[in-house]
Amino acid sequence: MNSLMRKLAAFICLFTLAACGRSEPAAPAAPMPTDPAAQVRVVLQTSPMSHDWISIARQRDCREVGEITDAGGERCAYGEIYYNQRTITRSVDGTVANVWAEVRHGVPQLIMGETDTTITRIRYTQSRIHYRLRCTDETFAIIEQQILGDSGAVVHRTHPQEVYRAPVRWTAVALLFPPACRGGTLVP
């Protein structure tokens, strides 16, 4: 009986903690090309205890193709790609969706940051990309890219020109179309 009571108490505590940690979805960084008043959030049917960032792909981070270690194994570490289910927004007519993806590299990457007066080299292992997806013709554009530092803070940000193109089959961005364009419930 005592063991049953402990399990019941642990179960209640678990659900109480899960309810406290829920965060509200963030609005997209850039307005959608349709009427801003016609923008709605997309809520995917997931457990309240599920993570905000959901893994959708793994990638090899190789400096050289076929690079081999002294022990005979490949030196390519795996990186992972996630999308944030709580940041998906879609136009009311369903033609355009916004979604954030995060890349966690297995090996440090290098980018050159530039301001009016300085050029800086930035090593990073984590970046975020804001994609805008055209659901009708399945093309995408990158709206913003953020390079994250060790603490998770944004250390560099770029806003590339909005050029739409078709994704390569089975890439991370191609895997984003179903949940962003067709999944979930719309919430005003």
N, C-alpha and C positions, 0 to 999 in steps of 0.2 A: 504494500500500500504506500509506504514511504517513497519507494522508487517511482511509483506512478505519479505521485504528487510532485516530485522533483522534475520529472519529464514534462509535466503539464506546466509548471512554473517556467521552465526553460523555453518551452514553446511560446508562451505568452510574451516573455521578454524578447524573444527573437522577432515576433511580429511588431511589438511596440517599437523596437529599434529600427526596423525596416521602414515604418511609417514616418519616423522622425528624419530620416536621411533623404527623403525624396526632394529633388530639386526641380524647379520650374524650367522648362525649356527656354533657351535664349533665342532672341529674335535674330534673323539673319543679318549679317553685317552690311549687306548691300540690298537696296530695295529690288523687288522683282520687277521685270519689265512690264507687267500688267498693272492695273489700278491697285495702289497700295491698300485701299480699303477692302479689296477683294482677296486679301491674303489670309490663309488659314493654316493652322498647325495640323500636323499629321500625328496621330497617336497610334502607335503600334500596340497590338495586344500582347503584352509581356507581363511577367510577374513584377510586382512592386519591388521585389528584391533583386531584379536583374540590373546589371551594370548599365551606365549611360553609354559607354563605348563598347560596341559589339564587334568581335573579330570577323572579318570577311575574307581575308587572304593572307598568305605568307609569301615572302619574297626572299631570294638569296641576295645578300649584299656582298658582291665580289668586286675586288679591285681589278683583278685580272681573270679572264675566262680560263677555267681549268687550273687555277692556282692550287698547288699541292703543298702540304706541310711535309716536314722531314719524316713524320710518322706515316706518311702515305695517304692521309685523309685530306679532304678538301678543307681549305681555310675559309670558306664562305659561311659566314654566320647567317642565320635566318632573321629577317625582320618581319614585323607584322603590320597589317593594315586594318584599321577599325573605322566604323562610322558611328556617329552619335545619333541615336534614335530620337533623342529629345530635341534636336535642332532641325528636324525635317519640317519644311513648310512647303505648301503647294498653292498655286493659284486656284481660285474657286472653280474655274473651268477645267482644271486638271492638266493644262498644257505645259506648265513650267513648275519645277520643284527646286528647292535649295537644300543642300545637305553638306555637313562638315565631315571630313575624313581625317584620320590621324595616322601617320606613318611612324613606326618605332623601328629604327634601323638597328641591325645587328652589329654593325661597325660604324664608327664615327664618320660623318660626312663633312664636306668642306664647302662653304659658300663665301663669295666675296660680297661684303656689304659696303655700300657706297653712300656717302652724304655729300654735301656741297664742298666740304673741306677735307674729308678723310676717306680712305679706303681701308676696310677692316676685313680680316679673315675670321670667319666664324666657324668653329667646329660644333657640330650638333648631332644628336642621335634621335631627335623627335621633331616632327613638323606637322602642321595642320593645313588642310586645303579646303577652301570653300568652293564647292562645285555648284553650278547652275545647270540643271538638266532640262532639255526640251523633250518632254515626254512623247509628243506626237511623232517626231522624226528621229528620236533616240540619238540626239547629239548633245554635247556638253561643252561648257567653257569653264575655265578656272577664274574665279572672281577675286580671290585673295589667297595668298600663301603666307603662313606664319612659321617662323623658325623659333623653336622653344629652347630656352636654356635649361640648365640642370634643375632649377627650382620649378620649372613648368611655366615660367613667365615668358612672354613674347619678347625676343631680343632683336628680331628683324622681321619686317613685313613688306610684302610686295603686292601690287595690284596690277597684274598683267592686262594687256589689251584683251577685251572680251571677244575671243575668236571661237566659234562653235565648230566642232569636228566630231566625227563618229568614233566611239571607243573601239579599241581592239578587243576581240572576243576573249572572254575569260579574264580580263584585267579587272582590277579593283573597281574602277569607275563603271565598267560594264555591269558588275555585280550590284552596283548601287541603284540601278534603274528600277528593279522590281519593288524594293521596299519604299523608295522615295516617290515613284510615280503611280504605283498601283496598290500599295499596302496601306493598312491602317484605317483609322476613322478620322474624318475631318472635324476639327474643333475650332470655332470662330474665336 
